[in-house]
């Protein structure tokens, strides 16, 4: 694999999206697989750790890294999914249970290695529109 295929998407509420994903793809992992991506970064998940179903938190064939807002429950939030076998995860930064660094759940950094041992860092950031011009 010479290059990694990376997709990013502001889902504006992952929990609201799940029924449609499961209806059209059978499962969350089914949707991830259908993209043919190696890394999928989603922003504005608007969920807390207790809201995420197990099959979404740990989809078959994927590693996942989450950042949840502890400052404002159910707001912001980002998640990065890395396909197993295409990229092997070295390190995820952002502990959902203890993240003083990012209390609003706006960033997760994942460091990966491609099969040909090239190192890449994926920085998944949610930066909301302030509404000001």
N, C-alpha and C positions, 0 to 999 in steps of 0.2 A: 504494500500500500504506500505509494509515494506521498500522498497527501491525506490529511484527515478531512472528512466532510463534517462541518459544524453548522448546526441550525440554532437560531435564537428566536424566541417568540414571547411577547408579552401576552400572557394568557388571560389577564384581568379577572382571575379567580379560577384556580385549578379545580376546585370542588364543583363549580358550576359546569365545567367542561367535561367532567368525568362521565356522566350518563351518556352523552353523545359519543364520546370516544369508545366507551364499552359497547354501545349499540352498533357502531360502524366497524369496529375492529376486534370485538370480542373481549379485549382486555387492554389495560394500559400498556403492557409490554407489546401487545399486538400492534398498537399504534406506533410505539417507539420503533419497532422493527420495520414497519411499513415505510418509514422515512428514509431508510438506507443510510442514515447518518451514523457517524462514529461518536459524536458528542451532541447533546441537545441541551441548551440552556434556556430555562423558562424564568420569566420574571412576573412579579405581582401575583404570587400564588395565593395570597390572602388566606392563609391557613395557619393553624398552630400544629405543633407536633402530634398532638392527640387526635387531630382531625383526619390525618392522612391514613387511608387504608393500607394494610400491609403490602398488598400487591402493587401499590403505587410507590410506597416508601422504598421497597426493595423489589423492583420488577425483575422477572426472570431474565437472565442474560445481561443485566446491566448493573453497574455500580452507581449509587446516587449520593449526592452531597447537598445538604439543605442548609439554609439560613432562615430562621423564623424571627419575627419581631417579638421581642419581649417587652418593648416599650408600649406598643399599641397592638393588642391581641387581634388577630384576624386581618391585619393590614400588611402591605408590602410582601416580603418573602421572595426568595429565589431558590431554584434547584437546578443542579447540573447532573445530567445522566451521561455516563460513559459506557459505551458498549464493551462488554468483556470479549477478549480475543482480538479486538482491533486495537484497543489502547489499554494498557494496563496501568491502573492508578498507582501513583507513588505516594501522593499526599493530598489530603483535602484540608482546607483551612476554613474553619467556621464551625465550632461545636454548637449544635442547637440547644444544648443544655447549659452552656456557660460561655456566652459570647459578649463580654464587656466591650470588645472591639466594635461590634456591630449590633447594638441593641434594637435597631429598627429593622433588621433582617434585609439589608439591601445589597449584600455582597457575599459571594463565595468564590474562592480561588481553588482550582484543582490543577495539580501538576501531574502530567502524564508522560508516558514513554510510548512511542509508536513501535510497531514490530521491528523496524529497522534501527531501533534504539535512539531515534531522535527525540529530544525532550521538548515538550510544549507546555505552556501554562495557559489555562483558560480562566479568564476573569469575567465572571457573570455578575453584572451590576444592574440594579433597578434604580434609575434616576427619574423620579416623577416630574411631570411638567408643573411648574409653579403657578402657571396661569398668568404670569406677568410677562410683558413684552419688553 
